Amino acid sequence: MSANRSSTALTHGASDSPVRVTARTDDTDLILEVWNEGEPIPAENIAKVFEPFWRRETSANREGLGLGLHICSQIVRAHSGELSVISNKGTGTTFTARFPLQI
């Protein structure tokens, strides 16, 4: 994989906007978030982004197999966590992984 295609957030985000990664805790979870700007994920595709081998039609010319987000979701799940995404034109796209502090 080429260096400029090594991350979903970098690949699909706006080229003139940074990617923001944050980590914090609340009373029950460690929360990791990755945010970017750019074209939002269409609402009808939100439920599909964590499926193996799934890729948006607009990403057909991009490298990769469509496994990255699926693998991430499986890793998070293996640690009793939850992975979600919110994406819209006004606020950008945020992937959130929540891991329980105590199992």
Residue pairs with C-beta under 8 A, 6 or more apart in sequence:
1 63
1 64
2 63
4 10
4 11
5 11
5 62
5 63
5 64
7 19
8 68
8 69
9 19
9 34
9 35
9 36
9 93
9 95
10 19
10 36
11 59
11 62
12 36
12 38
12 39
12 59
12 93
13 19
13 36
13 37
13 38
13 93
14 36
14 37
14 38
17 36
17 37
17 38
19 34
19 35
19 36
20 33
20 34
20 35
20 36
21 32
21 33
21 34
21 35
22 31
22 32
22 33
22 35
23 30
23 31
23 32
23 33
24 30
24 31
25 31
25 101
28 100
28 101
28 102
29 81
29 98
29 99
29 100
29 101
30 98
30 99
30 101
31 96
31 97
31 98
31 99
32 96
32 97
32 99
33 94
33 95
33 96
33 97
34 94
34 95
35 92
35 93
35 94
35 95
36 92
36 93
37 92
37 93
38 92
38 93
39 58
40 87
40 88
40 89
40 92
40 93
41 49
41 56
41 85
41 87
41 93
42 56
45 56
46 85
46 87
48 54
49 69
49 85
50 69
50 70
50 72
50 73
50 83
51 70
52 66
52 67
52 70
53 65
53 66
53 67
53 70
54 66
54 70
55 62
55 64
55 66
69 95
72 83
72 95
72 97
73 83
76 82
76 83
76 97
76 99
77 83
79 99
80 99
80 100
80 103
81 97
81 98
81 99
81 100
82 97
82 98
83 95
83 96
83 97
83 98
84 95
84 96
84 98
85 93
85 94
85 95
85 96
86 93
86 94
86 96
87 93
87 94
